[in-house]
Amino acid sequence: MTNLQEVVKLSENFLVEYFNFNCIEEVKNHIDKNSIIGYEIFIKQIIFEIFYRSYIENNKEVKSIMDVYKRKIKQDDNVKSYECADDKEYAKLKRTYKGFRKYNDELAINHNKENDVQYVNIDVKDTNKKMCGQKIKRYQENQLLDINEFEIFKYIKDRSIVNSKSIDNYRLICGLKEIDRVYERINKTYDNYFERSIQYFQLEQGCRIETNYLIANAMSKVKKGLEEKKNDIKQFRCFFAVSFGTNSLQNKFIIGIEKYINEYVKNPGKITSIPMEIYELSLIKYNITKLVLGQLIINVSELNYIENDIFFKDYFGEGQHIIKDKKWEDIKLRNFRDLYSQE
C-alpha cells in the first residue's frame, strides 16, 4: 500500500526530472515565479488527480438502475414502499440513464473523454444479467438521480441555458438555486472527504457553475466595452479546455481558478496570457500523473483513499470552490449565459 507521502515524493522526483532541475525547491521557485496559480495549488492538484484516476479506474462497486430507483423512492416520505411506486418514475430514470450515456461530453457530471464516467456493459445474451438491468459504478448513483431531478442539468445539456427566450431569467435563477440541494446531497450521502471530492470534482468539471459564476461576477467589475468582453469570453474558454496546435487538454483545475479571476480583475489585459499558462501546467500535470500511476502499477501497489482523508478535506472536500449566496443581477446572468455559448 502506497501512502500519501510516497505519492508526493514520487511526484516531486518526476517534476525535478521533467524540468531538469537539481531539486524540488528549484521547481517550486520556478512555478511560483512564473505562474499565477503557484506551486502549492499545482502540486495538490497533481496529488488529487493521481488518487482520483486510480479510484476511477479501479473502483469495482456497481449498482443496477433498479437499485438506484428503490433507494430514491424509499427516501421519499410520500412513498411507503417501492412496490406501490409509480412505474412512470422508473421509466423516467431509465430514459435519463440513456441520456447519461448518450451525451458523454455534454451532460453535467458525465463530462470527460478520459473515462471518468464508466458504465458496466452487460451481455444482452445473458438473460439473468439482462433482467437485473443496466448497471453503473456506485459513485455515479447520486449523479444519475441529480440529472433526473434537477432542471439546471437539462438546461446545460440541451444548451437552452444560453438563450433567454428558451429559459427566462426567473426559471434559470430558480434552477441555479437548486444546485445547493445537489451539494447537500453530496455531503449527506458520502461520509468521507475523498468521495465528496470525487463528486464535487465531476460536478464542476461537467457544469462549471461555480467557475462561470466567478467569471461572470469578475466581468461585471471590469470596465470594458461589449466587443472587448465578447473577446474575453472567448479567452475564458480556457477554463474548460485549452489547446495548442492540434493538442487539446481539459482544464481540470477547480481550486486556483479564483487566482486567475482575481488577476483578470486587477489587470484585464492579462487574460490573453492565462490560456497558455493553463495549457503548460495542464500538460505537465498530465505527464506527472501518468508517470506516477505507471510507477504504482510497476510496484504492484495500491492507494489508500480514506486513510488520507485530511488531504482531501483541506483541498476541496468541504466544497472550498463553492460561492455561497450567489447574487444574480441581470449583467451577471447575461455574462453567465454567454460563457456557456463558448463550450
N, C-alpha and C positions, 0 to 999 in steps of 0.2 A: 504494500500500500504506500503510495507516494503522498507525502503531506504538503501543506501549503508552502512551507519554507523551501522545500526541494523544488517545487514548481517555480517559485520566484527565482531561485538560484539558476535553474536551467534557463529560464527566460533571460536573465541578466547575462549569462555566458554567451548565449546566442546573439544578444544585442551587441555585445563587445566585438564579437566576430563580424557581425553584419557591418558595423561602422569602421571596422579595422582600427579600433582604439586599443589602448593598453589596459583600461579598467572601466568599471561601470560608472565611476564618478565622472569620467570624461564624457560618457554617453549622457548622463544626467545634465551636465553643464551645457552640452551641445543642444539638447532638446529644449531645455529651459531658456536658453539664449535665443534660439531660432524659431520657436513656436509660440503660439498664443495659448495653447491648451496646457503645456507644461508636462514635465516628466511624470509627476505623481499620478495624475489622471491617466496618462498614457499607459503606464505600466499596470495600473489597476484594471484598465480595460483589457489588456492582454491576458492578465490572470483570469479575469472573469470569463473571457471567451474560451480559454483553454478548458475550464471546468464546464462551461456551457456546452461546447461542442462534444466533449466526452460524454456528458449526460445525455444529450440528444441522440447521439449515435449508439449508445449502449443501453438505453432505457428499454426494458422488455415488458413493462407493465401495460396491459391493454384493457380496454373496456368496449363492450358492444354498445351499439346505439340504443338498444332496448334497456340496458343497464343505466345508461345516462338518463333516459326518459323516466325510468322508475324513480331515480334519485330526485329528479326535478319535481315530479308531481307529489312525492312524499313530503317534500318541503313546503308544498302549497297547503295552507290551512284549510282551503275550501275543498280539498280532495282528500277523502278518508283513506282510500287505497287505490293502487294503480288499476285494479280490476274495473273500477267504476269510472275511470278517466275517459275523457273524450278521445276517440281514435283519431280525430282530426289533428289533435296536437301532436300525436306521434307521427302522423303523416307529414306534418309541417316540419318536424325535427329531421325526418329523413330527407325531405327536399332541401333543407338547409345544409345537411351533410353533403349532398351532391354539389351544392354551390360552394361549400367549404373546399371541396376538391377542385372544382372546375376553375374557380378564379384564384389560382395558386399564387399569382403575384399581385392581386388587387385587393382581396378581402382583408379586413382587419385580422391580425394575428397570423393568418396564413399567407406569408408575405415573401418568403425568400427562396431564391433559386438553389440554395445550398442545403436542401433537405432539412431545414429547421422544423418543418411540419411534416410528419411522416404518417403514412397510413398502413394499416395491416391488410395486405391483399389476401383475399380468401379464394380458395379453389371452388369455383362455381359448380364443378362436377361433384364435389363432396357435399352430399345432401345435408348431413348433420351440421357442417360448418355454415352452410348457406342459411339454415334455419335459425342459427344464432344471430344472424345479421352482421352488417358491416362493423368493423372494429377500428378504434382509434387509440393512440397512446394515452395513458392515463392523464398526463399533463394537459391534454387537449380537451378534456371534458368541460371545464369551465368555458373554454374558448368557443366550443360549439353552442353551448347554452346562451352565451352572450350574444353571438351573432344572430341566433334565433329570436332573441328577446328585444334587443335594443335597436331602435331605428337608425341611430347615428352610423352604425356599420353598413347599413343598406345605402345610406346617402354617400358614403365614401366609396363603396363597391361600384355603384352604378353611376358615380360621378355627378349625381344631381346636386351634390354639395356646392358645386361651383356656380350654380345657376339659381338666382333668387326667384326666378319665375317658376322653377320646379319646386323648390323648397324655400318658402319665405323666411324672413329673419326670425320670426316668432317660433316657427316649428324647428328651425335649426338650433336656436338657443335652447329650447326645451330638450332636444336630442343631446346637445353637448353637456347640459347639466346632468344628464343621466349617467355620464361617464363615471361620476363619483360612486354610483352604485356598483359599477364594474370593479372599481378599486376596492370597495368594501367587500365584495365577494372574494376577491383575491386574498385579502387579509383574513377573512373568516374561514376560507377553505384550507389554506396552507399554514401549518403551524411552525414552519421554519423559514428563515430569510432567504435561503438558497432557492427554494421553489417559488417563493414570492418574486424573487429577482427574475426567474425564468419567465413568469407571467408578465411582469412589468416590461421586460425587455421585448418580448414578442409583440405585446400590445402596442408599444410605442414604435417599434420598427414597422409594424403593419399600418399604423394610422397616423403617427406623428402629430397627434393632437396637442401634446404639451410643447413640442418643438415649434409647431406652427403658431401656437398662441404667443410664445416668446418672440418670434419673428414679427408677427402682426402687431404686437404691442410696441416693439422697437421701431418699426416703420412709422407708427403714428407719432413718434417723438422726433423723427428726423425730418428736417426741413428740406424737402426735395420736391421737384415738380413731378407731375403724373408720369411723364415718359421716363424720367430718371428712375422712379420707383418701379416701373414695369421692368426696366433693365435689371434692377436689384433683385426682383423676384426671380428672374431667370438665373441669376447667380446663386440665389438661395436654394436652388435645386441640389446643390452640393450636400445639403443636409439629408438628402435621401440617397443619392448615388453620385459618384464622381468618376469622371472619365479623363483619360489622357491617350490620345491617338485612338487605337482600336481597343484599348484595355479599359474595362469598367469595373468599379468596385462599389458595393453597397457601403454607405456610411453607417457604421454601427455604433458610433458614439452617442450616448444619451447624456451622461454626466460629462460636462465640458462644453456642451452646446451653448450654455449661458455665457461662457467666457467669450466665445466668438460673437455672440449677440451684443454683449456689452462693448466689445471692441468696435463693432459697427456703429453703435450709438455715439461713441466718443469720436470716431473717425470714419464716417460713412464711405470714404473712398477706399477703405481697407477691404471692402467686400470683394474687390477684384482679385486679391491675393489669397483669400481664405480657401477657395476650392483647391488650389494647388497644395496648400499645407495639408488639408484633409486627405487628399489623394496620397501624398507621400507617406503620411503617418499610417493611413489605412493599409497601404502596400507593405510597409514594414511590419505592422501588426499581423497581417495575414500570414506573412512568411514565418515570423517567430512562432505564432500559434501552431502552424503546420509542423515546424521543426520540433517543438516540444511534444506535441501529440505523437509524432513519429517516434521520438525517443522513448515515450512511455510504452508504445507498442513493442519496441525492441526489448525493453526491460521487462516486458510482460507485467506491467504494473497498473494498478487501478487507482482512481482518485476517491477520496472520502469527501463527499459533498457536504454532509451535515456537520462533520467534525469542525469544519472551518466556517461555521455559520456567522461568526462575528465579522469576518471579512465581508460577507455579502450584506450584512446589516449595515456596515459602515459605508459601503459603496452606494447601492441604491435599493437595498432590500426593504427599506422603510419608505420607498417612494420619494426619494430626495429630489427627483426631477419634476415632481408634480406641483403645479401652481394652485394654491388654494384660493377660493373665492374669486374666480375669474370675472373680469368686467368686460361686457360685450358691447361697447359703444359701436355705432354704425361704421366708423372708419376702421376699427379693428376687425369687425366682422367682414368687411369688404376685402381687406388685406388677407384675412384668413382664407376666404373663398378663393382668392386669386392664387394663393400658394398651391392649392390642390390642382389648379389648372395646369401646373408645370410638371406634374408627375408623368 
